[in-house]
Amino acid sequence: MSFSLPVYRAPDFSAPAFARCPNARFVPAPCDGAAPDGYHSTSMYPEYFRIDGRWTLAEESRMDSCVVLRGNGRLDVVELRNLKQGDLVALGRTDDGADGIYLHIGGFADPEAQAEADAFTFRQGRSRETSYTKDYDRLIQLLRHEKEHGNILWVMGPAFSFDAGARAAMQALVEAGYAHGLLAGNALATHDLEGAHLHTALGQDIYTQQSMPGGHYNHLDVINRVRRCGSIPRFIQEYNIQDGIMYSIVKQGVPFVLTGSIRDDGPLPEVIGDAYQGQAAMRSLVKQATTVICLATMLHTIAAGNMTPSFRVLPDGTIRPVYLYTVDADEFVVNKLLDRGSLCATTMVTNVQDFITKLAHGLGVL
């Protein structure tokens, strides 16, 4: 199976309907951290704004944010809390051009495929019964392309830390160049380092599942030792860590962001405890990503999904899709992302430990 990116088809703004559209309205933000009444809220799709008779794309978009017109004509997508008094914020609650704003959903759609689609078909939902063979094949081809031409961002829950095979599979993917960034929480990093240091996760052997005597101390001991070292890389060096996800991430120089939770033990030194600082750090990696794969973490998945647009504008001006995958053993979790409006996501209902192992075998790194 060969892989090629779909061609983006921009709206035909020469059509008569667009000629009648007004210019978009921009008014100053009344104060720091708040938008004017009637502000326009963004989606994950490409959105164009008519300015002085010309349609301009807001290039770095995300859901649930405002659009600010800068002095140089650039449109920036800004979270409400990051608005500054006087920022020129777009107004408009319609997106069909009536307010000078046009939401373009079908930019990457295949017109022939759409024309051939049946109005009624069985099994359109995603469940444990869904056939995912084609999804695996497509993802394998996509990742081979993205390794050289894109940016692959992994969003991972702690389930990988509890299984020796899953840790080995993810390590192999990182070392083979299939990771350009990692988003996770305290637990993924803690239990992965526990697995490397003590061969347990939450005190249970990561291969035999046997609980070790006094094992309930293991993750706390690891956190304490990492904190005493001052950082994860320093801990890896001082304790001669030789395997695992965080080991490979650090050794390969892959950037990572660990964001905290109210329930965290410790946490590890790199964990960002301020939710908004954490969100900003996450978005700094999301902005670079062209494929985002979210695995067994509902809240991180929703957060990353809300930050991830359906498109990316490349340095040469080419517009390409951003691929978003979410994988979980629970149908509720993957459907929750769709309920939040991330309609461009591919969802797979399966055990993520099996998923990552199958993916690594498919890519030939195991």
KELUMMAR-741690 format. One record per residue (C-alpha): residue number from 1; residue in one letter; z, x, y. Coordinates in steps of 0.02 Angstrom, whole numbers, plus 50000, padded with zeros to 5 digits. Layout:
BEGIN
> i; aa; z; x; y
> NUM; A; Z; X; Y
...
This chain:
BEGIN
> i; aa; z; x; y
> 1; M; 50000; 50000; 50000
> 2; S; 49949; 50073; 50168
> 3; F; 50046; 50040; 50327
> 4; S; 49985; 50014; 50504
> 5; L; 50071; 49942; 50656
> 6; P; 50007; 49773; 50714
> 7; V; 49908; 49772; 50876
> 8; Y; 49994; 49691; 51024
> 9; R; 49895; 49554; 51111
> 10; A; 49950; 49531; 51290
> 11; P; 49937; 49360; 51374
> 12; D; 49771; 49320; 51456
> 13; F; 49833; 49309; 51634
> 14; S; 49656; 49274; 51694
> 15; A; 49668; 49099; 51620
> 16; P; 49668; 48960; 51752
> 17; A; 49842; 48901; 51704
> 18; F; 49917; 49068; 51757
> 19; A; 49825; 49068; 51924
> 20; R; 49928; 48916; 51978
> 21; C; 50095; 48999; 51938
> 22; P; 50207; 49048; 52084
> 23; N; 50283; 49220; 52109
> 24; A; 50451; 49242; 52025
> 25; R; 50600; 49224; 52142
> 26; F; 50729; 49363; 52161
> 27; V; 50891; 49343; 52258
> 28; P; 51035; 49465; 52286
> 29; A; 51184; 49467; 52169
> 30; P; 51333; 49399; 52268
> 31; C; 51455; 49531; 52204
> 32; D; 51478; 49664; 52072
> 33; G; 51475; 49593; 51895
> 34; A; 51406; 49419; 51935
> 35; A; 51233; 49343; 51953
> 36; P; 51175; 49211; 52077
> 37; D; 51163; 49031; 52020
> 38; G; 51004; 48991; 51927
> 39; Y; 50980; 49168; 51860
> 40; H; 50856; 49196; 51718
> 41; S; 50929; 49252; 51551
> 42; T; 50822; 49360; 51438
> 43; S; 50773; 49346; 51255
> 44; M; 50716; 49476; 51128
> 45; Y; 50532; 49438; 51163
> 46; P; 50416; 49514; 51296
> 47; E; 50441; 49429; 51464
> 48; Y; 50323; 49444; 51612
> 49; F; 50366; 49411; 51794
> 50; R; 50238; 49371; 51930
> 51; I; 50267; 49486; 52077
> 52; D; 50148; 49483; 52226
> 53; G; 50018; 49396; 52118
> 54; R; 50027; 49519; 51972
> 55; W; 50117; 49496; 51807
> 56; T; 50240; 49635; 51763
> 57; L; 50327; 49661; 51597
> 58; A; 50515; 49693; 51590
> 59; E; 50499; 49841; 51473
> 60; E; 50675; 49879; 51406
> 61; S; 50739; 49707; 51366
> 62; R; 50883; 49634; 51267
> 63; M; 50956; 49461; 51243
> 64; D; 51071; 49371; 51365
> 65; S; 51045; 49484; 51516
> 66; C; 50976; 49475; 51692
> 67; V; 50815; 49548; 51763
> 68; V; 50832; 49653; 51920
> 69; L; 50687; 49702; 52032
> 70; R; 50703; 49881; 52095
> 71; G; 50629; 49951; 52255
> 72; N; 50491; 50041; 52159
> 73; G; 50434; 49878; 52077
> 74; R; 50516; 49916; 51910
> 75; L; 50604; 49775; 51818
> 76; D; 50770; 49825; 51738
> 77; V; 50861; 49716; 51612
> 78; V; 51046; 49723; 51657
> 79; E; 51200; 49646; 51577
> 80; L; 51297; 49528; 51691
> 81; R; 51446; 49644; 51699
> 82; N; 51336; 49789; 51757
> 83; L; 51257; 49698; 51904
> 84; K; 51293; 49771; 52076
> 85; Q; 51310; 49672; 52235
> 86; G; 51140; 49658; 52317
> 87; D; 51038; 49685; 52157
> 88; L; 50884; 49573; 52166
> 89; V; 50906; 49457; 52016
> 90; A; 50766; 49348; 51945
> 91; L; 50792; 49159; 51955
> 92; G; 50718; 49030; 51839
> 93; R; 50766; 48926; 51689
> 94; T; 50589; 48898; 51624
> 95; D; 50481; 49028; 51538
> 96; D; 50309; 48947; 51536
> 97; G; 50255; 49017; 51704
> 98; A; 50322; 48873; 51809
> 99; D; 50453; 48989; 51885
> 100; G; 50339; 49141; 51885
> 101; I; 50413; 49195; 51717
> 102; Y; 50316; 49195; 51553
> 103; L; 50392; 49222; 51381
> 104; H; 50263; 49291; 51259
> 105; I; 50314; 49254; 51080
> 106; G; 50152; 49283; 50984
> 107; G; 50104; 49456; 51042
> 108; F; 50104; 49531; 50867
> 109; A; 50050; 49376; 50772
> 110; D; 49894; 49374; 50663
> 111; P; 49791; 49224; 50723
> 112; E; 49697; 49211; 50558
> 113; A; 49857; 49209; 50455
> 114; Q; 49932; 49077; 50570
> 115; A; 49777; 48968; 50552
> 116; E; 49785; 48978; 50362
> 117; A; 49972; 48939; 50347
> 118; D; 50016; 48775; 50263
> 119; A; 50120; 48650; 50358
> 120; F; 50229; 48621; 50205
> 121; T; 50283; 48751; 50077
> 122; F; 50430; 48777; 49960
> 123; R; 50566; 48911; 49970
> 124; Q; 50549; 48961; 50152
> 125; G; 50735; 49004; 50167
> 126; R; 50813; 49171; 50117
> 127; S; 50939; 49168; 49975
> 128; R; 50994; 49259; 49818
> 129; E; 50845; 49177; 49730
> 130; T; 50715; 49244; 49852
> 131; S; 50589; 49372; 49788
> 132; Y; 50616; 49534; 49886
> 133; T; 50493; 49649; 49797
> 134; K; 50367; 49636; 49938
> 135; D; 50504; 49664; 50067
> 136; Y; 50555; 49826; 49981
> 137; D; 50374; 49884; 49972
> 138; R; 50346; 49847; 50156
> 139; L; 50508; 49930; 50207
> 140; I; 50469; 50087; 50107
> 141; Q; 50299; 50101; 50191
> 142; L; 50376; 50066; 50360
> 143; L; 50509; 50201; 50340
> 144; R; 50378; 50329; 50288
> 145; H; 50286; 50290; 50449
> 146; E; 50443; 50287; 50556
> 147; K; 50505; 50453; 50489
> 148; E; 50364; 50540; 50582
> 149; H; 50317; 50416; 50718
> 150; G; 50469; 50309; 50756
> 151; N; 50657; 50302; 50767
> 152; I; 50762; 50231; 50623
> 153; L; 50935; 50166; 50669
> 154; W; 51059; 50118; 50533
> 155; V; 51200; 49993; 50566
> 156; M; 51322; 50011; 50422
> 157; G; 51478; 49926; 50358
> 158; P; 51608; 50012; 50248
> 159; A; 51540; 49946; 50082
> 160; F; 51441; 50107; 50057
> 161; S; 51599; 50210; 50065
> 162; F; 51669; 50131; 49908
> 163; D; 51531; 50181; 49789
> 164; A; 51483; 50358; 49737
> 165; G; 51301; 50312; 49705
> 166; A; 51279; 50223; 49872
> 167; R; 51354; 50371; 49966
> 168; A; 51237; 50490; 49875
> 169; A; 51086; 50379; 49910
> 170; M; 51123; 50368; 50096
> 171; Q; 51157; 50554; 50106
> 172; A; 50988; 50587; 50025
> 173; L; 50900; 50472; 50150
> 174; V; 50982; 50561; 50297
> 175; E; 50940; 50734; 50230
> 176; A; 50760; 50680; 50199
> 177; G; 50740; 50631; 50382
> 178; Y; 50752; 50442; 50367
> 179; A; 50892; 50423; 50495
> 180; H; 50883; 50451; 50683
> 181; G; 51045; 50363; 50727
> 182; L; 51198; 50278; 50653
> 183; L; 51305; 50135; 50718
> 184; A; 51465; 50096; 50623
> 185; G; 51651; 50067; 50639
> 186; N; 51808; 50164; 50598
> 187; A; 51810; 50106; 50417
> 188; L; 51639; 50170; 50365
> 189; A; 51676; 50345; 50429
> 190; T; 51857; 50348; 50369
> 191; H; 51824; 50297; 50190
> 192; D; 51667; 50402; 50177
> 193; L; 51767; 50555; 50230
> 194; E; 51905; 50501; 50110
> 195; G; 51774; 50497; 49972
> 196; A; 51716; 50672; 50015
> 197; H; 51891; 50743; 50035
> 198; L; 51989; 50653; 49898
> 199; H; 51854; 50564; 49795
> 200; T; 51934; 50396; 49835
> 201; A; 51908; 50252; 49954
> 202; L; 52067; 50157; 49997
> 203; G; 52147; 50259; 49859
> 204; Q; 52025; 50202; 49724
> 205; D; 51911; 50327; 49638
> 206; I; 51735; 50299; 49705
> 207; Y; 51659; 50315; 49531
> 208; T; 51787; 50254; 49403
> 209; Q; 51872; 50127; 49521
> 210; Q; 52039; 50188; 49455
> 211; S; 52180; 50176; 49582
> 212; M; 52263; 50343; 49612
> 213; P; 52452; 50365; 49623
> 214; G; 52502; 50352; 49804
> 215; G; 52321; 50317; 49845
> 216; H; 52365; 50193; 49982
> 217; Y; 52408; 50347; 50087
> 218; N; 52238; 50429; 50062
> 219; H; 52142; 50350; 50206
> 220; L; 52289; 50374; 50323
> 221; D; 52303; 50557; 50272
> 222; V; 52118; 50581; 50305
> 223; I; 52130; 50499; 50476
> 224; N; 52281; 50606; 50517
> 225; R; 52193; 50767; 50464
> 226; V; 52037; 50725; 50563
> 227; R; 52143; 50685; 50717
> 228; R; 52235; 50849; 50693
> 229; C; 52068; 50939; 50687
> 230; G; 52012; 50848; 50844
> 231; S; 51843; 50787; 50783
> 232; I; 51744; 50739; 50628
> 233; P; 51633; 50895; 50635
> 234; R; 51786; 51007; 50647
> 235; F; 51866; 50918; 50499
> 236; I; 51707; 50940; 50396
> 237; Q; 51711; 51126; 50434
> 238; E; 51897; 51158; 50410
> 239; Y; 51912; 51058; 50248
> 240; N; 51747; 51118; 50177
> 241; I; 51674; 50943; 50158
> 242; Q; 51513; 50953; 50056
> 243; D; 51449; 50775; 50031
> 244; G; 51441; 50601; 50102
> 245; I; 51363; 50500; 50241
> 246; M; 51459; 50575; 50387
> 247; Y; 51436; 50749; 50315
> 248; S; 51247; 50728; 50313
> 249; I; 51243; 50644; 50483
> 250; V; 51339; 50787; 50563
> 251; K; 51244; 50925; 50470
> 252; Q; 51075; 50849; 50515
> 253; G; 51125; 50824; 50698
> 254; V; 51097; 50636; 50691
> 255; P; 51182; 50547; 50839
> 256; F; 51313; 50418; 50791
> 257; V; 51420; 50289; 50879
> 258; L; 51582; 50226; 50801
> 259; T; 51654; 50073; 50887
> 260; G; 51831; 50012; 50861
> 261; S; 51917; 49853; 50806
> 262; I; 52087; 49779; 50844
> 263; R; 52132; 49806; 50660
> 264; D; 52087; 49992; 50652
> 265; D; 52204; 50120; 50575
> 266; G; 52214; 50282; 50673
> 267; P; 52075; 50279; 50726
> 268; L; 51965; 50433; 50703
> 269; P; 51944; 50534; 50864
> 270; E; 51762; 50483; 50893
> 271; V; 51797; 50296; 50880
> 272; I; 51770; 50209; 51048
> 273; G; 51912; 50087; 51076
> 274; D; 51847; 50005; 51236
> 275; A; 51730; 49864; 51182
> 276; Y; 51616; 49879; 51333
> 277; Q; 51604; 50068; 51326
> 278; G; 51564; 50048; 51142
> 279; Q; 51430; 49920; 51178
> 280; A; 51351; 50035; 51307
> 281; A; 51353; 50180; 51184
> 282; M; 51275; 50071; 51050
> 283; R; 51138; 50016; 51168
> 284; S; 51096; 50197; 51210
> 285; L; 51043; 50219; 51029
> 286; V; 50964; 50046; 51012
> 287; K; 50852; 50084; 51162
> 288; Q; 50772; 50226; 51063
> 289; A; 50755; 50131; 50899
> 290; T; 50594; 50061; 50828
> 291; T; 50671; 50006; 50663
> 292; V; 50850; 49942; 50649
> 293; I; 50927; 49914; 50477
> 294; C; 51093; 49819; 50476
> 295; L; 51194; 49827; 50315
> 296; A; 51351; 49732; 50265
> 297; T; 51433; 49716; 50435
> 298; M; 51423; 49546; 50519
> 299; L; 51493; 49587; 50691
> 300; H; 51401; 49753; 50710
> 301; T; 51243; 49666; 50649
> 302; I; 51256; 49527; 50778
> 303; A; 51297; 49652; 50915
> 304; A; 51151; 49764; 50871
> 305; G; 51036; 49614; 50846
> 306; N; 51076; 49549; 51020
> 307; M; 51033; 49719; 51094
> 308; T; 50871; 49740; 50998
> 309; P; 50710; 49675; 51076
> 310; S; 50558; 49629; 50971
> 311; F; 50452; 49762; 51055
> 312; R; 50455; 49937; 51125
> 313; V; 50344; 50011; 51260
> 314; L; 50294; 50188; 51209
> 315; P; 50271; 50331; 51335
> 316; D; 50082; 50307; 51331
> 317; G; 50101; 50123; 51376
> 318; T; 50068; 50057; 51201
> 319; I; 50173; 49907; 51152
> 320; R; 50232; 49908; 50972
> 321; P; 50351; 49798; 50872
> 322; V; 50532; 49840; 50837
> 323; Y; 50578; 49798; 50658
> 324; L; 50750; 49725; 50625
> 325; Y; 50820; 49707; 50449
> 326; T; 50985; 49633; 50400
> 327; V; 51051; 49649; 50222
> 328; D; 51209; 49570; 50152
> 329; A; 51271; 49494; 49990
> 330; D; 51326; 49339; 50086
> 331; E; 51191; 49216; 50141
> 332; F; 51304; 49159; 50283
> 333; V; 51298; 49331; 50364
> 334; V; 51110; 49349; 50366
> 335; N; 51088; 49170; 50425
> 336; K; 51216; 49199; 50561
> 337; L; 51099; 49326; 50640
> 338; L; 50957; 49200; 50638
> 339; D; 51073; 49069; 50714
> 340; R; 51106; 49189; 50858
> 341; G; 50921; 49187; 50900
> 342; S; 50860; 49349; 50820
> 343; L; 50710; 49261; 50745
> 344; C; 50611; 49421; 50720
> 345; A; 50734; 49487; 50591
> 346; T; 50691; 49511; 50407
> 347; T; 50841; 49456; 50304
> 348; M; 50881; 49507; 50126
> 349; V; 51024; 49436; 50023
> 350; T; 51082; 49570; 49902
> 351; N; 51219; 49696; 49866
> 352; V; 51194; 49835; 49994
> 353; Q; 51248; 49969; 49870
> 354; D; 51104; 49917; 49757
> 355; F; 50989; 49901; 49907
> 356; I; 51016; 50077; 49972
> 357; T; 50998; 50153; 49798
> 358; K; 50836; 50059; 49764
> 359; L; 50771; 50110; 49935
> 360; A; 50811; 50294; 49905
> 361; H; 50723; 50289; 49737
> 362; G; 50574; 50202; 49814
> 363; L; 50560; 50337; 49946
> 364; G; 50575; 50472; 49813
> 365; V; 50731; 50556; 49883
> 366; L; 50837; 50525; 49728
